[in-house]
Amino acid sequence: MKSALGTIWRNRKLILEGVANTVFKKQFVENVATYRLKICESCNEKGDECLVPGTAPCCAACGCSLKFKVRSLSSACGLIEKGKDPKWLPVLSQEDEDKYFADIKSEEEDD
């Protein structure tokens, strides 16, 4: 449990990014999420061993909820945490993603 809390704390920005992208849907994010989820569904490392109970399906490699992980544009496949080659990589850095969503928010306010 203690190591799970440490993992959650270290990844809190990525988790919140995934949660926000789940709540405030954008087509680009949904396209990335669909692509990643197809990869995750075919992965031999899948499972229901979640860091946070009740958030299944989860990545068996890292325990993150797939619903949020695949929508975090600055996250990589959980296999990277096991020292294995990831099946997918970040689309944007955290800084670039922040800029992307700031630009979208600005455009929406101008409309």
C-alpha positions as CSV (number, residue, x, y, z in Angstrom):
1,M,0.0,0.0,0.0
2,K,2.8,2.4,0.9
3,S,4.5,1.9,-2.5
4,A,1.2,2.4,-4.3
5,L,0.8,5.7,-2.5
6,G,4.3,6.7,-3.5
7,T,3.6,5.8,-7.1
8,I,0.4,7.8,-7.1
9,W,2.1,10.8,-5.6
10,R,5.0,10.7,-8.1
11,N,2.5,10.5,-11.0
12,R,-0.1,12.9,-9.6
13,K,0.2,15.4,-12.5
14,L,-0.2,12.7,-15.1
15,I,-3.2,11.3,-13.3
16,L,-4.8,14.7,-13.0
17,E,-4.1,15.3,-16.7
18,G,-5.9,12.0,-17.6
19,V,-8.8,12.8,-15.3
20,A,-9.2,16.4,-16.7
21,N,-9.0,15.0,-20.3
22,T,-11.7,12.5,-19.4
23,V,-14.0,15.2,-18.1
24,F,-13.3,17.9,-20.6
25,K,-13.3,15.9,-23.8
26,K,-11.4,17.0,-26.9
27,Q,-11.5,15.1,-30.2
28,F,-7.7,15.0,-30.5
29,V,-7.4,13.5,-27.0
30,E,-10.1,11.0,-27.7
31,N,-8.4,9.9,-31.0
32,V,-5.2,9.3,-29.1
33,A,-7.0,7.5,-26.3
34,T,-8.8,5.2,-28.8
35,Y,-5.5,4.3,-30.5
36,R,-3.7,3.6,-27.2
37,L,-6.6,1.6,-25.7
38,K,-6.6,-0.7,-28.7
39,I,-2.9,-1.4,-28.1
40,C,-3.5,-1.9,-24.4
41,E,-6.4,-4.3,-25.0
42,S,-4.1,-6.5,-27.2
43,C,-1.2,-6.4,-24.6
44,N,-0.3,-9.5,-22.7
45,E,0.4,-7.4,-19.6
46,K,-3.2,-6.4,-19.0
47,G,-5.0,-7.1,-15.8
48,D,-7.2,-5.9,-13.0
49,E,-4.4,-5.2,-10.4
50,C,-5.3,-1.5,-9.9
51,L,-3.4,0.9,-7.6
52,V,-6.8,2.4,-6.8
53,P,-9.5,-0.3,-6.3
54,G,-12.6,0.1,-8.4
55,T,-10.9,1.8,-11.4
56,A,-10.5,-1.3,-13.6
57,P,-9.5,-2.0,-16.3
58,C,-6.0,-1.1,-15.3
59,C,-2.5,-1.5,-16.7
60,A,-1.0,-4.6,-15.2
61,A,2.5,-3.1,-15.6
62,C,1.9,0.0,-13.6
63,G,-1.6,-0.4,-12.0
64,C,-3.0,2.9,-13.5
65,S,-6.6,3.1,-14.6
66,L,-6.6,2.8,-18.4
67,K,-9.5,5.2,-18.6
68,F,-7.2,8.0,-17.4
69,K,-3.8,6.8,-18.5
70,V,-4.6,6.6,-22.2
71,R,-6.0,10.2,-22.0
72,S,-2.8,11.6,-20.4
73,L,-1.0,12.9,-23.5
74,S,2.3,13.2,-21.6
75,S,2.2,9.6,-20.3
76,A,4.0,6.6,-21.7
77,C,2.9,2.9,-21.7
78,G,3.3,1.4,-18.2
79,L,5.8,-1.2,-19.4
80,I,8.4,1.5,-19.2
81,E,8.1,1.4,-15.4
82,K,9.1,-2.3,-15.6
83,G,12.2,-1.5,-17.7
84,K,10.5,-2.9,-20.8
85,D,10.0,-1.3,-24.2
86,P,6.7,0.7,-24.0
87,K,4.0,0.0,-26.6
88,W,3.2,3.7,-26.9
89,L,5.0,6.9,-26.0
90,P,3.9,10.4,-24.9
91,V,2.4,12.5,-27.6
92,L,3.3,15.8,-25.9
93,S,5.6,16.9,-23.1
94,Q,3.8,18.2,-20.0
95,E,4.8,21.7,-21.0
96,D,3.6,21.4,-24.5
97,E,0.3,19.9,-23.3
98,D,-0.3,22.7,-20.9
99,K,0.3,25.2,-23.8
100,Y,-2.0,23.2,-26.1
101,F,-4.9,23.3,-23.7
102,A,-4.2,27.0,-22.8
103,D,-4.5,27.8,-26.5
104,I,-7.8,25.9,-26.8
105,K,-9.2,27.6,-23.8
106,S,-8.2,31.0,-25.2
107,E,-9.9,30.1,-28.6
108,E,-13.1,29.1,-26.8
109,E,-13.1,32.3,-24.8
110,D,-12.8,34.3,-28.1
111,D,-15.9,32.6,-29.6
